[in-house]
Amino acid sequence: MSIKIIQSFWSKPFLEQNYDESARFKAGWSSTNLFFYSALLSCMTFKKKYGNVVMYTDDYGNELLKEKLQIPYTSVSTELKRLHHYPSGLWALGKILSYSLQDQPFLHVDTDVFVWNRFPESFVNKDICFQNLEFNFPRYKEVLDVILQEFVNVPKVLSKEYLKTGNINAFNAGVIGGNNNSFFKELAKIVFPFIDDNRSNLNKIDLGIFNMVYEQMLGMNLAMENNLSTNALYEEMNASFSKVMRFHLIPEKEYYIHTVGHGKKSPVTQEQIEARLKYEFPDEFHKLTESLKRNGLFDNEYKGVTEKRFHYLEKHFDWLKNTTWDEKMNTKFIINKSVIFKEDANDNVILHYNSPQDLKNTSIKIEDWDFFLFYFEEENTIRGAACEAYLDESISSQMDKKQLEERLFSLVMDRSMYNEILLPEFV
């Protein structure tokens, strides 16, 4: 099935200083360098798997991304210049408009979404497909209640289900699209008049959450009212969205990453964006870095990944990519000699280590799966640790050995790749 991959970048929210948690100043990243690295990595991973990425932006976005930085989009549209008179806080309007311009099956992917494989045909072969359902997520309600009290001409499709059942149905649009272009055109025809009629009321609500209401909640309710076929990449999603940020399992167990809002502030996520781009697309990484410097766009306060740390990560990436599952299960790991375990006054075990991202002394409370770290006080393999742990009936009664190996693999990769708490034999 041929499908068009599109992205959008409305430059006004990116440029206007706003440190609200839900704002899009610097696209939510702490450094503009990270946005540019993310945009390039996203473009390149989708071009590698789909062959095309069309960017919808405005005049400045075209000048910045295509002309100055030469991010290799298949083509660039400047249709988003129509939005110049809207407040920058309404950042989802760029996406709504981009969806409405499509006349063939498409997927819109955010510039902080990356793939290491194509989506299943079964996912995209629906009227509407999206990342995940968001059922009764609490942040919608606080804004929706104000909207119903203070706004005028509220679309019935937005409030009908909520007033009837008290339930909030929404989707997450990290990736969204499908085969029903008329749905997205209808969504835009509802959203823009709704916002135009309430420009004077926007100061009464959290605009960041309002974007989620008019894009994700209104969109889901419209799809439900029209009885459209829908598909979610993830049927369930945890509140932290950690399911879509498991870099440590790429490409063995995961192929999709979405660095949602709060994830962009994580030093681990920031490091992964730069390191993955440098590893997967080294020529493009160096070309972009030079373009940033040449055009006076490089953020000199951004520390970046050191060469020593990159080489450590590079060995993990190579190992994950080039070894079989059995080879992974039989690779030896050991607790870093610099790690210290201490008990606190409440008999909690506290692990102290040196964070490889900022080189600061860091501590974590040992609980849940981290207790399995003690199986690696001496060199041990994941399979060896699983065999030892499986002798414990409290573990073997809950899962089979294969499930245990997979859980331990995730733990070991997390604590080795991200923290250097565990060290593998291949470094």
N, C-alpha and C positions, 0 to 999 in steps of 0.2 A: 504494500500500500504506500503510495506516494503522499508524503505529508510535508507541509511547509513549516519550517521552524522560524518563529519570530521572537524578537526581543524589543524592549522599549526603554527609552531614556529621555525623560522630560527634564531638561537641565535646570529649570527654576528651583525645584526642591533641593537639588544637589548643591546649588550655589548659595542659597539664602541661609545664613547662619541660624541654626535652631538646634538646641541640645536636648529637646524633648525626646524621651525614650523611643517614641513612635515616629519621629520625624525622619526625613530622608536627606538631611544635610550630610554631605560626603557619602550619600547613599547608605548612611548608617554606620559606615566604617570610621575608625578613629584616625585614619590617615587616608588622604586621597590616593597615595600609592597603592594601598590595598584595594580600593575600588577599581583602579585601572588593571591591577593584576587579576582581580576576580573577573572583570568583564572580559579580559583576554582569555583566561582559562575557560570560562563558560563558552565563549564563542568557539574556541578551538576544539573543545571536547564534543560539542554538538556538530561542528563541521566534519569532524573525523567520523562520526557515526551516521550523519544524515546528509552531508555534502552541501548543505545550504543553511545560512542564517541571515535573515533580513532584519535590519535594525530600523525601528521607528523612533524618530527623535525630532528635534527642532533645528533651527539654523546653527545655533551655537554647539549643540550636540554633534552635528555633522562635522563642523569645523574641528572640534576637539577630538572626537573618537576616530573619525575616518581620515580627515586631512592631515592633522598634526601627528596623531599617534598611530595612524595606519593600522588600526585593528581590522583584520581582514574579513569584514562582513561581505556577504555575497552582493548585497545592495543596501542602500540607505534611503529611507523616506524622511522628509522633513514635515510631515503632516501635523506633528505635535506642536508646531508653531501656532496653531489655532488656539492653544490653551493659555497664551501669554497673559490674558486678563484674569485668570483664576488664581486664587491664593495658593502659594506654594505648599501649604499644609494639606491640600487635597491631592496628594501625590498619586493616588490610584487612578486619577482621571486619565493619565497617560496610557495606562493599561486598558481602561474601558474603551477609549477612542481607538487604540490599536486593534483590539478585538473586532470592533465594529467595521473595520476597513477590509476584512478578509472575505474572499469569495470562493475559497476552496478549503478542504480539510487542513487544519493547522494546529500547532502547539505553540503557545506563548510560554517562554521560560524566562524566569527572572535572571538578572545578571549575576546572581549569587547561587545559581543552580548549575551542577556539573554532572555529566554522565560518563560512565565507562562502558556502556552498552546501550543498544537501542531499547526503547520501551517495548513491551510485548504487544503484538498486534491486537490482542484481546483488550488491552487497555485503551487504545486509541480508537477502536472501531465502535464508537458510541456517539450519541448526540453530543454529550458533554463528558469530558474526563478532567480530573483534577487530582491534586496531590493526596488530600485526605479530607474526610468529613470532620466538621467541628460541631459537635452536638452539645448544646448548653454550656459552651465555653463562657465563663462568668463575665469577661470584659465587655461582651456585646451588650449585656443587659443594662449596665450602668449608663451607657449612652442612649440605648434604645428608649428607655423610660423617659429621658429628657426630650428626645425627638417627638415622642407621642404627646407630650404635654405642651411643648413650645413651638414645634414646627408647623408649617401650613402645607396643605396639599401633599400629605404623606401618602405615598403609593400604597394602595390596599394590599398589594401583593407582599409588601414588606411586613405589614402588621397583622395580617389575617391569621396566620398560624399561631403567632405568639399570643394574640388576644384570645384565641380559642383554647389553646392547650397550655400556654405558658412556656412552651418549648422554643428553643432557638436552634434553627438548622442553618448551617453555613458550610462552605467548602474552603479549603486553603488553596490559594491560587499561585503557589510557587511554580507549578506547572499547570496549565489549563488550556483547553481547546476542545477539539472534536470535529464532528461532521456537520453540525447544525449551525450554519453561519447566520441564519435568520434570528436565532436565539440571541446572539451577541449584538446584533443590530437593534433588536427590541430592547435589550438591557440598556444600551446607550440612550435610546429614546426615552427611557424612564428616568435614568440617572441624571442627565444634564438638566432637564426642566426642574426636577426635584431640588437640585442644588441651586439653580438660578432663582427659584422662588424663595429660598431660605438663606440668601447671602447675609442678611442682617441678623440671622440667628446663629451663625457659625461660632460666634464667640461664647456661646452658652454650653458648648460641648468640647470634649477632647477630640480634636480633629484626627489625631492618629487612629483612634478607634473608629471614628466615623468612616474612615476609608474602608475598614473591614466590614462595616455595616452595609454601605451602599454597593460595595463590590461583591463581597463573599456571602453575606446573608441574603441580601436582595437577589443576588444571582441564583443562589440555591433555591430560594422560595419560588422564583420565576420558573426554574426548571421543574420543580415539583408540581406547580400549578398547571403546567403544560404537559405533564406526564411524559417528560422526556427520559430517554434512557441515559443513565449516568454510570460512571465507573471511577473508583478511587484507586490510586496507586497503593495507598495504605488504608485498610479498613478502619484501623484504630491508630490513635496517635497519643503519646504521653504528653503531659503538660509542658515538659521541658523541650519537646521536639528533638530529643537526643537520637531518636530512631533515624532521623535524616541527616545526622552529622557524625556518622561513624566512619571517619576517614581511616581509622586503623584497620577496617575490614575491607578496604578497597584493594584489589578487585576480587579477592577470594570469596567474600560473602555478600558484599554490597556493590551496587553499581551507580547509585543515585545519592547525591549530596545536595542539601539545601541549607545554607548558613543563615537561618532565620535571625530576626532582629538581635536578640541578646547574644546570639552566638558570635556575632561580629566583634564583640568586645573581648572575647576569649583569646588570650595570648596563644593558646594551642591552635585555635582555628586560624588566626592570623598567620601563624607560622606555616600551617599546612597549605594555605593558599599560595604563598610565595614559593615554598619548597616544591609543591606539586607542579606548579607552572614551570619552574626551572628544570625539574626532572623530566616532565612529559614533553615540553616544548622549549628546549634550551635556546634555540636560535631566536624564537619569537620573544622569549623572556628578555634576552639581552638587547634585542632591537627595541623593545618597548622601553626598557630602562634608559637606554641612550636617547630615545625620543623625548622622554620626560625631562631629562636633563637639558637637552638641546633647546626645548621650548619653555624652559623655566618653570616646569610643572612638577619637578621632583621635590618631594617633601623631605628636606634634609634632617628633620627631627626624627624621622622614622628610622628605627635601629636596624630592622631587617634580620634575616637569618645569617648567622656567621658561617664561614666556610666549614669550620669544624663540625658544627651542628648539622649543616646540610649534608656533609658526607656520611654522618651517622644515619640520618633519615634516608639518604639515597640507598644505603645498604639494605634498609628495611623494605623500601619500595621494590628493589631488585628481587629480594627474597620472596616477597609476597607475590610478585608477578611471575617468577620463573621457577618456582618449586611446586611439586605435587602436594596434595593434602597429606599423604603419608610422610613425605619429607618434612613438612611443617610440624607434624605431630612428633617427629623424632629428632627435632633440633633441640639442643640443650640451652637452657637459660639458668641464670643464677642471680640472686639478689646482689645489687651493687654494694661493694664493700663500704662505700661512704654512707649508706643508709643506716640510721639508728632507730631502734625501737625502744620506747620508754613507756612506763605506766604512769598515769596521772593520779591525782588524789582520789579519783572515783573508780580506780582500777580499770580505766579504759586504756587500751594499747594505742599509743600515738606513734606514727611513723614520721621521722624527720628526714628530709632529703633536700638536695639543692636543685631548685627548678632550672631546667636547661633553657627555658625561654628568657627569664630575666636574671638568672644566676643568684636568686635570693633563697635564703633558708626558708623552707616551706614545711608545713606539717599537715597530716591528715589523720583522722581517727580511723583505726582499723575496725571495720564492721562488714557484715554480709560477706560478699565474695572475696574481699581483700584478705580474709583469713587464709585463703588458699595460697597466698604468697609464701607462707611458711614451708610449703612443699618444695620451695626453691632456695632454701638456706644453703644447700649444697647443689651442685649442678644436677639438673633434672630436665626431662622432656615433658611436654604437655601430656603426651600419652602415658608416661610414667606416673605423673602426678594424678592423672585421672584414674589409673589402675589402683593407686594407693587410696585415693579418696573414695573410690567405689566400694571399698570394703566396709565403709561406714553405712549402716543400714538406713540412717536418716537421709542419706543422699541417694542411695540406690533405690529406695522406695519411691522417690519423687521423679526420677528420670532414668533413661537408659544410658549406657556408656557413651554412645555417639553424641547424645545431647550434652552430656557432661564435658566431652572433649570440645564441643563447639563453644560452650560457655567459658571454659578455661582458655580457649584460643582467644576469645574476645578480651578477657581479663589480661592475659599475658601481652597481647599486642598493645592494649591501652597503657599498661604500666611500663612497657619497654619503649614503645615509640614516643609516647607523649612525655613521660617523666624520667626515663632512664633509671627507674627503680629496679627493674629487671634488665639484665644485660644478656644478649644472645651470643652464642659462640661465633657468629659470623662477623662481629665487629671487632 
